Amino acid sequence: MIAIDAVSKEFETKGGRRHLAIDDIGLAVADGEFVSILGPSGCGKSTLLYIVGGFVPPSRGSVTVGGKPVTGPGPDRGPVFQEFALFPWKTVLGNVMYGLQQQGVGRTQARERARALLAMVHLEGYESFYPKELSGGMKQRVAIARTLAYRPSILLMDEPFGALDAHTRTRLQNDLTEIWERDRKTVLFVTHSVEEAVFLSDRVVVMTRSPGRIKEIVTIDLPRPRDRVTLLLERRYQDHVVAIERMMDAQE
C-alpha cells in the first residue's frame, strides 16, 4: 500500500544552513497493516509522515501509495494530527459532515454517515455541541470521525493522543484498535510512547537520532483483537516493551 524508497529530506535553516532531517528511509507498509514510527524527539518521524501525506516533498527518493507516485495530498490518505483543527463555528455534527459535503454528498446522506461515525467513536448525544464545549479527548474523537467520513484507505496519525491525559489516551487507544479491527485500514502512526506503539501495532519502526534513519523494525507478534488487561500479563508484550525501551535508551 505504501512504498517509501530511499527517502531523504533536507531543510534550509533561517541561518542558511542545510539540515538533514531524515536520511535514506526505505519502508514498505502492506494493505491493512498498522505500523508505528518511534524515535527520539527531532528524529524526523513527523517529517516522514508529512512526506507520505504529500504535504512535504522529499529531497531525494520517492513514495508511492497503491502503486501511484505521491505528488501532493489526496483523499486516499487521511491525516489525524495532535492539534484537533476543528471548525469552532460548526457543531460536532457539522464538523464531521463538512468534508462529505465538500465531496458533493447530499446533506441527508452526509448527516446519516456523520451520525454513524459519531456513534462509532462514542459521541452519541454530542452532535449539537461546539468544540469549545468538549474535552480534549472528545475533540480528538471528532477529528478521527471527520477523517473517517471520506473513507481514506490510509490513516496518517501524528501523535494524535500526545496531548491527552493518561486515562483518556488509553481509552482512545482502545477505540482506535476497535475501529482498525472493523475497517482494517492501513495506518502509519507516529508516537513517542513505546507502550502505545507495542499495544497498537503490527510492526514498530525504531528510528535513530537526527538525521533519522531506521535503526530496527520490530514485528509485534501478539494476537488480535488485543485486550489491554490481558496484554499487561503477557510475557511477549513485556519483552517487546523492554527491548524497544533499551533501543531508545541506547540513543540517549
SULPE-V842968 format. One record per helix or strand of 2 or more residues. SS is the DSSP state (h for helix, s for strand). FROM is the first residue (numbers start at 1). LEN is the number of residues. If there is no record, write none. Layout:
SS FROM LEN
SS FROM LEN
//
This chain:
s 2 11
s 18 12
s 34 5
h 45 9
s 60 6
s 68 2
s 77 5
h 92 11
h 107 14
h 131 3
h 136 14
s 154 5
h 166 18
s 186 6
h 194 7
s 203 5
s 214 6
h 228 5
h 235 15
//
